[in-house]
Amino acid sequence: MESLKNKVVVITGASSGIGAGTAVYLAKQGCRLVLNGRNEKNLKATVQACVDIGLSPEQVRMVIGSVEKTADCERLINDAVQAFGQIDVLVNNAAIEIVGTTDTLPVDEFDRLLNVNLRSVFQLTKFALPHLEKTKGNIINISSVASTHAIKGTLVYGASKAAVDHLSRNMALEMGPKGVRVNCVNPGVIMTEFQRRAGMPQATYDKWLESVAAVYPLRRVGNAEDVAKVVAFLASDLASFTTGETILVDGGHHLGAPVAPW
């Protein structure tokens, strides 16, 4: 996508999964990248993958920090501007899943999940907005099919992603006159370590992926590049008249496939 070449893209949660896959795919498009994550070793691996594809070390920056912390969010945006002088695209990808029900989930875990999955989207957008106005840039929030369908075990995660969807629609309405677009990408089951980090044993995870592939209309689960391609489209001029949208990248999950992992 020629219109993405040299664009400055900030990606949170870039040390693994969808964030890492998006970074690598955008590196192929010639974007300059500012990558955020908490795991320094994994984030360095993402940076190296982007360099291996063709970016120079100066074209991809790494900012260690937690999106739970206001100071880290502000530092990420400031570092991006200091390094490249501008921000063209913000990809709010960082998220966690904490499994629990109304009677078992501790309140402090409820708060933590909302801080990571929702509050960080607001904070980072707030800090990046003045720079995005200058470039007529755009924001892509990584949501989930769990925002539109109740899935057992994803009580607060699903609620947080539904909130991200609606926050994005309101932001699109608010920021459109300023030339800034805001959209969501809502993945279904994507082959990453996301569920494993939430506590699912490997054997259970492997069997679950097989069962999901069997019921998804496309008969496979997704991969990070499936999501990254849609992110790239929304970030590019090809989507210049698209804002306030939620795009499902879910292999047909929304058509009623039963996939509850917990």
PyRosetta script that sets phi, psi and omega in degrees:
from pyrosetta import init, pose_from_sequence

init()
pose = pose_from_sequence("MESLKNKVVVITGASSGIGAGTAVYLAKQGCRLVLNGRNEKNLKATVQACVDIGLSPEQVRMVIGSVEKTADCERLINDAVQAFGQIDVLVNNAAIEIVGTTDTLPVDEFDRLLNVNLRSVFQLTKFALPHLEKTKGNIINISSVASTHAIKGTLVYGASKAAVDHLSRNMALEMGPKGVRVNCVNPGVIMTEFQRRAGMPQATYDKWLESVAAVYPLRRVGNAEDVAKVVAFLASDLASFTTGETILVDGGHHLGAPVAPW")
pose.set_psi(1, 104.2)
pose.set_omega(1, -172.5)
pose.set_phi(2, -60.3)
pose.set_psi(2, -33.1)
pose.set_omega(2, -176.2)
pose.set_phi(3, -69.4)
pose.set_psi(3, -12.6)
pose.set_omega(3, 179.4)
pose.set_phi(4, -89.8)
pose.set_psi(4, -12.5)
pose.set_omega(4, -175.3)
pose.set_phi(5, -60.6)
pose.set_psi(5, 128.5)
pose.set_omega(5, 179.4)
pose.set_phi(6, 71.8)
pose.set_psi(6, 2.5)
pose.set_omega(6, 174.4)
pose.set_phi(7, -65.7)
pose.set_psi(7, 145.4)
pose.set_omega(7, 178.4)
pose.set_phi(8, -96.5)
pose.set_psi(8, 117.6)
pose.set_omega(8, -175.0)
pose.set_phi(9, -119.2)
pose.set_psi(9, 126.7)
pose.set_omega(9, 174.7)
pose.set_phi(10, -100.1)
pose.set_psi(10, 127.2)
pose.set_omega(10, -178.7)
pose.set_phi(11, -127.3)
pose.set_psi(11, 124.1)
pose.set_omega(11, 174.0)
pose.set_phi(12, -91.8)
pose.set_psi(12, 159.6)
pose.set_omega(12, -179.2)
pose.set_phi(13, 60.5)
pose.set_psi(13, 39.1)
pose.set_omega(13, -172.9)
pose.set_phi(14, -92.0)
pose.set_psi(14, 6.7)
pose.set_omega(14, -177.8)
pose.set_phi(15, -83.5)
pose.set_psi(15, -9.6)
pose.set_omega(15, -179.7)
pose.set_phi(16, -164.0)
pose.set_psi(16, 172.0)
pose.set_omega(16, 168.9)
pose.set_phi(17, 58.0)
pose.set_psi(17, -137.4)
pose.set_omega(17, -176.9)
pose.set_phi(18, -61.4)
pose.set_psi(18, -39.3)
pose.set_omega(18, -179.9)
pose.set_phi(19, -62.3)
pose.set_psi(19, -46.0)
pose.set_omega(19, 178.5)
pose.set_phi(20, -65.6)
pose.set_psi(20, -43.3)
pose.set_omega(20, 179.1)
pose.set_phi(21, -62.6)
pose.set_psi(21, -38.1)
pose.set_omega(21, 178.0)
pose.set_phi(22, -67.2)
pose.set_psi(22, -40.8)
pose.set_omega(22, 178.1)
pose.set_phi(23, -59.3)
pose.set_psi(23, -47.4)
pose.set_omega(23, -178.6)
pose.set_phi(24, -64.3)
pose.set_psi(24, -42.4)
pose.set_omega(24, -179.3)
pose.set_phi(25, -66.1)
pose.set_psi(25, -40.2)
pose.set_omega(25, 178.8)
pose.set_phi(26, -71.4)
pose.set_psi(26, -28.8)
pose.set_omega(26, 173.5)
pose.set_phi(27, -61.5)
pose.set_psi(27, -38.1)
pose.set_omega(27, 177.4)
pose.set_phi(28, -62.5)
pose.set_psi(28, -27.4)
pose.set_omega(28, -179.9)
pose.set_phi(29, -86.0)
pose.set_psi(29, -2.0)
pose.set_omega(29, 178.1)
pose.set_phi(30, 86.6)
pose.set_psi(30, 17.8)
pose.set_omega(30, 177.6)
pose.set_phi(31, -73.2)
pose.set_psi(31, 150.7)
pose.set_omega(31, 167.0)
pose.set_phi(32, -90.7)
pose.set_psi(32, 137.5)
pose.set_omega(32, -167.0)
pose.set_phi(33, -124.4)
pose.set_psi(33, 142.0)
pose.set_omega(33, 169.6)
pose.set_phi(34, -122.3)
pose.set_psi(34, 112.7)
pose.set_omega(34, -170.2)
pose.set_phi(35, -110.2)
pose.set_psi(35, 130.4)
pose.set_omega(35, -178.4)
pose.set_phi(36, -116.1)
pose.set_psi(36, 145.5)
pose.set_omega(36, 173.6)
pose.set_phi(37, -175.3)
pose.set_psi(37, 172.5)
pose.set_omega(37, 179.8)
pose.set_phi(38, -97.1)
pose.set_psi(38, -27.5)
pose.set_omega(38, -176.1)
pose.set_phi(39, -91.5)
pose.set_psi(39, 103.3)
pose.set_omega(39, -173.6)
pose.set_phi(40, -62.5)
pose.set_psi(40, -41.7)
pose.set_omega(40, -179.2)
pose.set_phi(41, -61.4)
pose.set_psi(41, -47.6)
pose.set_omega(41, -179.2)
pose.set_phi(42, -67.8)
pose.set_psi(42, -36.9)
pose.set_omega(42, -179.9)
pose.set_phi(43, -67.0)
pose.set_psi(43, -38.0)
pose.set_omega(43, 175.7)
pose.set_phi(44, -61.6)
pose.set_psi(44, -36.3)
pose.set_omega(44, 178.3)
pose.set_phi(45, -65.5)
pose.set_psi(45, -38.6)
pose.set_omega(45, 176.7)
pose.set_phi(46, -65.0)
pose.set_psi(46, -44.0)
pose.set_omega(46, 177.6)
pose.set_phi(47, -58.3)
pose.set_psi(47, -45.7)
pose.set_omega(47, -178.9)
pose.set_phi(48, -63.7)
pose.set_psi(48, -38.0)
pose.set_omega(48, 177.9)
pose.set_phi(49, -62.4)
pose.set_psi(49, -37.2)
pose.set_omega(49, 178.4)
pose.set_phi(50, -69.4)
pose.set_psi(50, -37.7)
pose.set_omega(50, 177.2)
pose.set_phi(51, -67.9)
pose.set_psi(51, -40.7)
pose.set_omega(51, 179.5)
pose.set_phi(52, -60.7)
pose.set_psi(52, -30.7)
pose.set_omega(52, -179.8)
pose.set_phi(53, -74.7)
pose.set_psi(53, -25.0)
pose.set_omega(53, 177.9)
pose.set_phi(54, 143.9)
pose.set_psi(54, -10.4)
pose.set_omega(54, 175.9)
pose.set_phi(55, -71.9)
pose.set_psi(55, 147.6)
pose.set_omega(55, 172.7)
pose.set_phi(56, -79.5)
pose.set_psi(56, 158.3)
pose.set_omega(56, 177.6)
pose.set_phi(57, -56.7)
pose.set_psi(57, -27.2)
pose.set_omega(57, 179.5)
pose.set_phi(58, -75.7)
pose.set_psi(58, -16.1)
pose.set_omega(58, -177.4)
pose.set_phi(59, -92.3)
pose.set_psi(59, -4.5)
pose.set_omega(59, 178.9)
pose.set_phi(60, -136.0)
pose.set_psi(60, 121.1)
pose.set_omega(60, -176.2)
pose.set_phi(61, -113.1)
pose.set_psi(61, 150.0)
pose.set_omega(61, -178.8)
pose.set_phi(62, -118.0)
pose.set_psi(62, 129.1)
pose.set_omega(62, 178.7)
pose.set_phi(63, -127.6)
pose.set_psi(63, 106.7)
pose.set_omega(63, 178.8)
pose.set_phi(64, -76.5)
pose.set_psi(64, 134.8)
pose.set_omega(64, 177.8)
pose.set_phi(65, 169.5)
pose.set_psi(65, 165.8)
pose.set_omega(65, -179.6)
pose.set_phi(66, -107.0)
pose.set_psi(66, 129.6)
pose.set_omega(66, 178.8)
pose.set_phi(67, -70.2)
pose.set_psi(67, -7.9)
pose.set_omega(67, 173.4)
pose.set_phi(68, -68.4)
pose.set_psi(68, -24.0)
pose.set_omega(68, -172.7)
pose.set_phi(69, -101.5)
pose.set_psi(69, 125.1)
pose.set_omega(69, -179.6)
pose.set_phi(70, -57.3)
pose.set_psi(70, -43.4)
pose.set_omega(70, -178.2)
pose.set_phi(71, -62.2)
pose.set_psi(71, -37.9)
pose.set_omega(71, 179.3)
pose.set_phi(72, -69.4)
pose.set_psi(72, -36.9)
pose.set_omega(72, 177.1)
pose.set_phi(73, -63.4)
pose.set_psi(73, -45.8)
pose.set_omega(73, -179.1)
pose.set_phi(74, -65.7)
pose.set_psi(74, -39.7)
pose.set_omega(74, 179.1)
pose.set_phi(75, -63.9)
pose.set_psi(75, -39.2)
pose.set_omega(75, 179.1)
pose.set_phi(76, -58.6)
pose.set_psi(76, -47.9)
pose.set_omega(76, -179.7)
pose.set_phi(77, -66.3)
pose.set_psi(77, -43.5)
pose.set_omega(77, 179.9)
pose.set_phi(78, -63.0)
pose.set_psi(78, -40.9)
pose.set_omega(78, 179.4)
pose.set_phi(79, -64.3)
pose.set_psi(79, -38.1)
pose.set_omega(79, 178.9)
pose.set_phi(80, -62.6)
pose.set_psi(80, -45.2)
pose.set_omega(80, -179.0)
pose.set_phi(81, -68.7)
pose.set_psi(81, -38.9)
pose.set_omega(81, 178.9)
pose.set_phi(82, -64.5)
pose.set_psi(82, -38.1)
pose.set_omega(82, -177.5)
pose.set_phi(83, -74.0)
pose.set_psi(83, -41.4)
pose.set_omega(83, -170.2)
pose.set_phi(84, -122.4)
pose.set_psi(84, -8.1)
pose.set_omega(84, 176.4)
pose.set_phi(85, 82.4)
pose.set_psi(85, -3.1)
pose.set_omega(85, -176.8)
pose.set_phi(86, -166.0)
pose.set_psi(86, 167.1)
pose.set_omega(86, 169.4)
pose.set_phi(87, -134.0)
pose.set_psi(87, 128.4)
pose.set_omega(87, 178.6)
pose.set_phi(88, -103.0)
pose.set_psi(88, -34.2)
pose.set_omega(88, -175.6)
pose.set_phi(89, -141.6)
pose.set_psi(89, 135.0)
pose.set_omega(89, 172.8)
pose.set_phi(90, -115.5)
pose.set_psi(90, 123.0)
pose.set_omega(90, 176.6)
pose.set_phi(91, -110.5)
pose.set_psi(91, 104.4)
pose.set_omega(91, 177.8)
pose.set_phi(92, -85.3)
pose.set_psi(92, 95.7)
pose.set_omega(92, -174.1)
pose.set_phi(93, -111.5)
pose.set_psi(93, -27.9)
pose.set_omega(93, -173.7)
pose.set_phi(94, -57.4)
pose.set_psi(94, 133.5)
pose.set_omega(94, 179.9)
pose.set_phi(95, -161.9)
pose.set_psi(95, 159.0)
pose.set_omega(95, 173.7)
pose.set_phi(96, -131.5)
pose.set_psi(96, 158.3)
pose.set_omega(96, 172.8)
pose.set_phi(97, -123.0)
pose.set_psi(97, 127.3)
pose.set_omega(97, 175.8)
pose.set_phi(98, -119.5)
pose.set_psi(98, 117.0)
pose.set_omega(98, -175.4)
pose.set_phi(99, -80.2)
pose.set_psi(99, 135.0)
pose.set_omega(99, 177.2)
pose.set_phi(100, 174.1)
pose.set_psi(100, 166.4)
pose.set_omega(100, 178.1)
pose.set_phi(101, -113.8)
pose.set_psi(101, 174.4)
pose.set_omega(101, -178.2)
pose.set_phi(102, -56.1)
pose.set_psi(102, -37.6)
pose.set_omega(102, -176.9)
pose.set_phi(103, -89.2)
pose.set_psi(103, -11.9)
pose.set_omega(103, -177.4)
pose.set_phi(104, -111.2)
pose.set_psi(104, -22.3)
pose.set_omega(104, -174.9)
pose.set_phi(105, -80.3)
pose.set_psi(105, 121.5)
pose.set_omega(105, 177.5)
pose.set_phi(106, -64.2)
pose.set_psi(106, 147.8)
pose.set_omega(106, -178.0)
pose.set_phi(107, -62.3)
pose.set_psi(107, -37.0)
pose.set_omega(107, -179.3)
pose.set_phi(108, -67.0)
pose.set_psi(108, -29.3)
pose.set_omega(108, 175.2)
pose.set_phi(109, -72.8)
pose.set_psi(109, -35.4)
pose.set_omega(109, 172.6)
pose.set_phi(110, -56.9)
pose.set_psi(110, -48.6)
pose.set_omega(110, -179.0)
pose.set_phi(111, -63.3)
pose.set_psi(111, -42.6)
pose.set_omega(111, -179.0)
pose.set_phi(112, -62.1)
pose.set_psi(112, -44.0)
pose.set_omega(112, -179.2)
pose.set_phi(113, -62.5)
pose.set_psi(113, -43.1)
pose.set_omega(113, 179.3)
pose.set_phi(114, -67.7)
pose.set_psi(114, -34.6)
pose.set_omega(114, 177.8)
pose.set_phi(115, -62.5)
pose.set_psi(115, -43.0)
pose.set_omega(115, -179.1)
pose.set_phi(116, -74.6)
pose.set_psi(116, -48.2)
pose.set_omega(116, -169.3)
pose.set_phi(117, -83.3)
pose.set_psi(117, -26.0)
pose.set_omega(117, -174.4)
pose.set_phi(118, -121.1)
pose.set_psi(118, -54.3)
pose.set_omega(118, -176.7)
pose.set_phi(119, -59.1)
pose.set_psi(119, -38.5)
pose.set_omega(119, -179.1)
pose.set_phi(120, -63.8)
pose.set_psi(120, -34.9)
pose.set_omega(120, 178.4)
pose.set_phi(121, -62.4)
pose.set_psi(121, -44.4)
pose.set_omega(121, 178.5)
pose.set_phi(122, -64.3)
pose.set_psi(122, -48.0)
pose.set_omega(122, -176.3)
pose.set_phi(123, -62.0)
pose.set_psi(123, -50.4)
pose.set_omega(123, -177.1)
pose.set_phi(124, -64.3)
pose.set_psi(124, -38.5)
pose.set_omega(124, 177.1)
pose.set_phi(125, -64.3)
pose.set_psi(125, -42.5)
pose.set_omega(125, 179.3)
pose.set_phi(126, -59.2)
pose.set_psi(126, -45.5)
pose.set_omega(126, -178.0)
pose.set_phi(127, -72.4)
pose.set_psi(127, -32.6)
pose.set_omega(127, -177.2)
pose.set_phi(128, -83.9)
pose.set_psi(128, -21.4)
pose.set_omega(128, -170.7)
pose.set_phi(129, -55.2)
pose.set_psi(129, -45.5)
pose.set_omega(129, 179.8)
pose.set_phi(130, -57.3)
pose.set_psi(130, -34.1)
pose.set_omega(130, -179.5)
pose.set_phi(131, -78.1)
pose.set_psi(131, -35.9)
pose.set_omega(131, 177.5)
pose.set_phi(132, -68.6)
pose.set_psi(132, -32.0)
pose.set_omega(132, 176.1)
pose.set_phi(133, -62.9)
pose.set_psi(133, -38.6)
pose.set_omega(133, -178.7)
pose.set_phi(134, -66.4)
pose.set_psi(134, -35.8)
pose.set_omega(134, -176.5)
pose.set_phi(135, -96.9)
pose.set_psi(135, -2.0)
pose.set_omega(135, -172.0)
pose.set_phi(136, 53.4)
pose.set_psi(136, 49.6)
pose.set_omega(136, -174.3)
pose.set_phi(137, -87.0)
pose.set_psi(137, -162.7)
pose.set_omega(137, -178.5)
pose.set_phi(138, -150.7)
pose.set_psi(138, 163.2)
pose.set_omega(138, -176.9)
pose.set_phi(139, -122.8)
pose.set_psi(139, 134.9)
pose.set_omega(139, 175.9)
pose.set_phi(140, -124.7)
pose.set_psi(140, 118.2)
pose.set_omega(140, 179.7)
pose.set_phi(141, -102.5)
pose.set_psi(141, 126.3)
pose.set_omega(141, 178.7)
pose.set_phi(142, -85.0)
pose.set_psi(142, 112.6)
pose.set_omega(142, -178.8)
pose.set_phi(143, -104.7)
pose.set_psi(143, -134.5)
pose.set_omega(143, -177.7)
pose.set_phi(144, -169.1)
pose.set_psi(144, 154.0)
pose.set_omega(144, 171.4)
pose.set_phi(145, -63.2)
pose.set_psi(145, -19.8)
pose.set_omega(145, 177.3)
pose.set_phi(146, -66.7)
pose.set_psi(146, -12.3)
pose.set_omega(146, 176.8)
pose.set_phi(147, -75.5)
pose.set_psi(147, -20.5)
pose.set_omega(147, -174.9)
pose.set_phi(148, -111.9)
pose.set_psi(148, -14.8)
pose.set_omega(148, -178.4)
pose.set_phi(149, -133.9)
pose.set_psi(149, 134.3)
pose.set_omega(149, 174.2)
pose.set_phi(150, -69.3)
pose.set_psi(150, 126.8)
pose.set_omega(150, 179.6)
pose.set_phi(151, -127.1)
pose.set_psi(151, 125.0)
pose.set_omega(151, -177.1)
pose.set_phi(152, -52.5)
pose.set_psi(152, 131.3)
pose.set_omega(152, 178.0)
pose.set_phi(153, 91.7)
pose.set_psi(153, -10.0)
pose.set_omega(153, -176.5)
pose.set_phi(154, -110.3)
pose.set_psi(154, 35.1)
pose.set_omega(154, -174.3)
pose.set_phi(155, -47.2)
pose.set_psi(155, -62.3)
pose.set_omega(155, -174.9)
pose.set_phi(156, -83.5)
pose.set_psi(156, -33.9)
pose.set_omega(156, 176.3)
pose.set_phi(157, -58.0)
pose.set_psi(157, -49.2)
pose.set_omega(157, 179.4)
pose.set_phi(158, -61.3)
pose.set_psi(158, -41.0)
pose.set_omega(158, 178.5)
pose.set_phi(159, -64.2)
pose.set_psi(159, -39.9)
pose.set_omega(159, -180.0)
pose.set_phi(160, -64.3)
pose.set_psi(160, -38.2)
pose.set_omega(160, -179.0)
pose.set_phi(161, -74.8)
pose.set_psi(161, -33.7)
pose.set_omega(161, 173.3)
pose.set_phi(162, -62.6)
pose.set_psi(162, -38.0)
pose.set_omega(162, 177.2)
pose.set_phi(163, -65.9)
pose.set_psi(163, -39.0)
pose.set_omega(163, 176.7)
pose.set_phi(164, -60.9)
pose.set_psi(164, -42.7)
pose.set_omega(164, 178.3)
pose.set_phi(165, -57.6)
pose.set_psi(165, -48.6)
pose.set_omega(165, -174.9)
pose.set_phi(166, -74.3)
pose.set_psi(166, -35.7)
pose.set_omega(166, 173.4)
pose.set_phi(167, -57.9)
pose.set_psi(167, -42.2)
pose.set_omega(167, -178.7)
pose.set_phi(168, -64.6)
pose.set_psi(168, -40.9)
pose.set_omega(168, 178.4)
pose.set_phi(169, -63.2)
pose.set_psi(169, -43.5)
pose.set_omega(169, 179.0)
pose.set_phi(170, -67.1)
pose.set_psi(170, -38.6)
pose.set_omega(170, 176.6)
pose.set_phi(171, -64.1)
pose.set_psi(171, -39.5)
pose.set_omega(171, 178.3)
pose.set_phi(172, -60.7)
pose.set_psi(172, -41.4)
pose.set_omega(172, 178.7)
pose.set_phi(173, -65.0)
pose.set_psi(173, -40.7)
pose.set_omega(173, -177.4)
pose.set_phi(174, -73.0)
pose.set_psi(174, -40.0)
pose.set_omega(174, -171.0)
pose.set_phi(175, -95.6)
pose.set_psi(175, -12.8)
pose.set_omega(175, 179.4)
pose.set_phi(176, -53.0)
pose.set_psi(176, -47.4)
pose.set_omega(176, 179.1)
pose.set_phi(177, -62.4)
pose.set_psi(177, -17.9)
pose.set_omega(177, 177.8)
pose.set_phi(178, -90.6)
pose.set_psi(178, 0.1)
pose.set_omega(178, 178.8)
pose.set_phi(179, 84.6)
pose.set_psi(179, 13.8)
pose.set_omega(179, -178.6)
pose.set_phi(180, -107.7)
pose.set_psi(180, 125.4)
pose.set_omega(180, 178.1)
pose.set_phi(181, -94.9)
pose.set_psi(181, 148.5)
pose.set_omega(181, 178.6)
pose.set_phi(182, -135.9)
pose.set_psi(182, 124.7)
pose.set_omega(182, 180.0)
pose.set_phi(183, -139.8)
pose.set_psi(183, 162.4)
pose.set_omega(183, 177.0)
pose.set_phi(184, -117.3)
pose.set_psi(184, 146.1)
pose.set_omega(184, 168.4)
pose.set_phi(185, -116.2)
pose.set_psi(185, 126.6)
pose.set_omega(185, -173.3)
pose.set_phi(186, -116.4)
pose.set_psi(186, 93.1)
pose.set_omega(186, -178.7)
pose.set_phi(187, -73.9)
pose.set_psi(187, 154.3)
pose.set_omega(187, 166.8)
pose.set_phi(188, -91.0)
pose.set_psi(188, -139.9)
pose.set_omega(188, 179.6)
pose.set_phi(189, -76.7)
pose.set_psi(189, 116.9)
pose.set_omega(189, -178.9)
pose.set_phi(190, -116.5)
pose.set_psi(190, 137.0)
pose.set_omega(190, -176.3)
pose.set_phi(191, -75.4)
pose.set_psi(191, 89.3)
pose.set_omega(191, 176.1)
pose.set_phi(192, -135.8)
pose.set_psi(192, -169.6)
pose.set_omega(192, 177.1)
pose.set_phi(193, -94.9)
pose.set_psi(193, 13.3)
pose.set_omega(193, -172.0)
pose.set_phi(194, -60.2)
pose.set_psi(194, -51.9)
pose.set_omega(194, 179.8)
pose.set_phi(195, -68.6)
pose.set_psi(195, -32.8)
pose.set_omega(195, 177.5)
pose.set_phi(196, -62.6)
pose.set_psi(196, -42.0)
pose.set_omega(196, 179.0)
pose.set_phi(197, -67.1)
pose.set_psi(197, -24.6)
pose.set_omega(197, 177.8)
pose.set_phi(198, -79.9)
pose.set_psi(198, -3.1)
pose.set_omega(198, 173.2)
pose.set_phi(199, 114.8)
pose.set_psi(199, 5.1)
pose.set_omega(199, -178.7)
pose.set_phi(200, -79.2)
pose.set_psi(200, 126.1)
pose.set_omega(200, 177.1)
pose.set_phi(201, -61.2)
pose.set_psi(201, 151.0)
pose.set_omega(201, -175.7)
pose.set_phi(202, -58.6)
pose.set_psi(202, -44.1)
pose.set_omega(202, -178.3)
pose.set_phi(203, -62.9)
pose.set_psi(203, -41.2)
pose.set_omega(203, 177.8)
pose.set_phi(204, -64.3)
pose.set_psi(204, -41.5)
pose.set_omega(204, -179.6)
pose.set_phi(205, -61.8)
pose.set_psi(205, -44.8)
pose.set_omega(205, -179.3)
pose.set_phi(206, -61.6)
pose.set_psi(206, -44.2)
pose.set_omega(206, 179.4)
pose.set_phi(207, -66.0)
pose.set_psi(207, -37.8)
pose.set_omega(207, 180.0)
pose.set_phi(208, -64.1)
pose.set_psi(208, -43.7)
pose.set_omega(208, 178.1)
pose.set_phi(209, -59.0)
pose.set_psi(209, -40.5)
pose.set_omega(209, 177.8)
pose.set_phi(210, -62.8)
pose.set_psi(210, -42.0)
pose.set_omega(210, -178.7)
pose.set_phi(211, -68.8)
pose.set_psi(211, -35.9)
pose.set_omega(211, 177.8)
pose.set_phi(212, -65.9)
pose.set_psi(212, -46.9)
pose.set_omega(212, 179.7)
pose.set_phi(213, -58.1)
pose.set_psi(213, -33.0)
pose.set_omega(213, -178.1)
pose.set_phi(214, -71.6)
pose.set_psi(214, -26.8)
pose.set_omega(214, -177.1)
pose.set_phi(215, -105.2)
pose.set_psi(215, -17.9)
pose.set_omega(215, 176.3)
pose.set_phi(216, -66.2)
pose.set_psi(216, 137.9)
pose.set_omega(216, 178.9)
pose.set_phi(217, -54.8)
pose.set_psi(217, -33.8)
pose.set_omega(217, 179.4)
pose.set_phi(218, -84.9)
pose.set_psi(218, -1.1)
pose.set_omega(218, 174.9)
pose.set_phi(219, 57.8)
pose.set_psi(219, 34.9)
pose.set_omega(219, 170.6)
pose.set_phi(220, -159.1)
pose.set_psi(220, 160.4)
pose.set_omega(220, 170.4)
pose.set_phi(221, -89.6)
pose.set_psi(221, 168.1)
pose.set_omega(221, -177.7)
pose.set_phi(222, -87.8)
pose.set_psi(222, 171.0)
pose.set_omega(222, 171.8)
pose.set_phi(223, -128.6)
pose.set_psi(223, 169.5)
pose.set_omega(223, -174.1)
pose.set_phi(224, -59.0)
pose.set_psi(224, -35.1)
pose.set_omega(224, -178.9)
pose.set_phi(225, -68.1)
pose.set_psi(225, -30.0)
pose.set_omega(225, 175.4)
pose.set_phi(226, -56.9)
pose.set_psi(226, -41.4)
pose.set_omega(226, 179.4)
pose.set_phi(227, -74.8)
pose.set_psi(227, -42.7)
pose.set_omega(227, -177.3)
pose.set_phi(228, -58.9)
pose.set_psi(228, -36.4)
pose.set_omega(228, 179.8)
pose.set_phi(229, -63.5)
pose.set_psi(229, -37.4)
pose.set_omega(229, 178.7)
pose.set_phi(230, -73.4)
pose.set_psi(230, -37.7)
pose.set_omega(230, 174.5)
pose.set_phi(231, -58.9)
pose.set_psi(231, -45.8)
pose.set_omega(231, 180.0)
pose.set_phi(232, -61.1)
pose.set_psi(232, -42.6)
pose.set_omega(232, 177.4)
pose.set_phi(233, -58.6)
pose.set_psi(233, -49.4)
pose.set_omega(233, -178.2)
pose.set_phi(234, -65.4)
pose.set_psi(234, -32.5)
pose.set_omega(234, 179.7)
pose.set_phi(235, -74.2)
pose.set_psi(235, -21.0)
pose.set_omega(235, -172.8)
pose.set_phi(236, -89.8)
pose.set_psi(236, 172.7)
pose.set_omega(236, 176.8)
pose.set_phi(237, -68.3)
pose.set_psi(237, -15.1)
pose.set_omega(237, 176.9)
pose.set_phi(238, -61.5)
pose.set_psi(238, -24.8)
pose.set_omega(238, -179.5)
pose.set_phi(239, -108.1)
pose.set_psi(239, 28.7)
pose.set_omega(239, -173.4)
pose.set_phi(240, -63.9)
pose.set_psi(240, -17.4)
pose.set_omega(240, 179.7)
pose.set_phi(241, -113.0)
pose.set_psi(241, 22.6)
pose.set_omega(241, -179.2)
pose.set_phi(242, -118.1)
pose.set_psi(242, 119.8)
pose.set_omega(242, 175.5)
pose.set_phi(243, -152.1)
pose.set_psi(243, 152.4)
pose.set_omega(243, -178.9)
pose.set_phi(244, 73.1)
pose.set_psi(244, 18.1)
pose.set_omega(244, -174.4)
pose.set_phi(245, -100.1)
pose.set_psi(245, 150.5)
pose.set_omega(245, 169.5)
pose.set_phi(246, -118.0)
pose.set_psi(246, 119.0)
pose.set_omega(246, -177.1)
pose.set_phi(247, -108.5)
pose.set_psi(247, 118.3)
pose.set_omega(247, 178.9)
pose.set_phi(248, -79.3)
pose.set_psi(248, 125.7)
pose.set_omega(248, 174.9)
pose.set_phi(249, -119.8)
pose.set_psi(249, 77.3)
pose.set_omega(249, -163.0)
pose.set_phi(250, -136.2)
pose.set_psi(250, 12.5)
pose.set_omega(250, 177.4)
pose.set_phi(251, 61.1)
pose.set_psi(251, 17.3)
pose.set_omega(251, -178.9)
pose.set_phi(252, 95.0)
pose.set_psi(252, 9.5)
pose.set_omega(252, 178.5)
pose.set_phi(253, -49.7)
pose.set_psi(253, -42.6)
pose.set_omega(253, -175.0)
pose.set_phi(254, -66.3)
pose.set_psi(254, -9.6)
pose.set_omega(254, 179.0)
pose.set_phi(255, -82.1)
pose.set_psi(255, -0.7)
pose.set_omega(255, 173.2)
pose.set_phi(256, 117.0)
pose.set_psi(256, 14.3)
pose.set_omega(256, -179.7)
pose.set_phi(257, -67.8)
pose.set_psi(257, 128.0)
pose.set_omega(257, -179.9)
pose.set_phi(258, -81.9)
pose.set_psi(258, 112.8)
pose.set_omega(258, -172.3)
pose.set_phi(259, -131.9)
pose.set_psi(259, 15.5)
pose.set_omega(259, -174.8)
pose.set_phi(260, -52.4)
pose.set_psi(260, 120.9)
pose.set_omega(260, -176.3)
pose.set_phi(261, -86.1)
pose.set_psi(261, -17.2)
pose.set_omega(261, -169.4)
pose.set_phi(262, -111.0)
pose.dump_pdb("model.pdb")
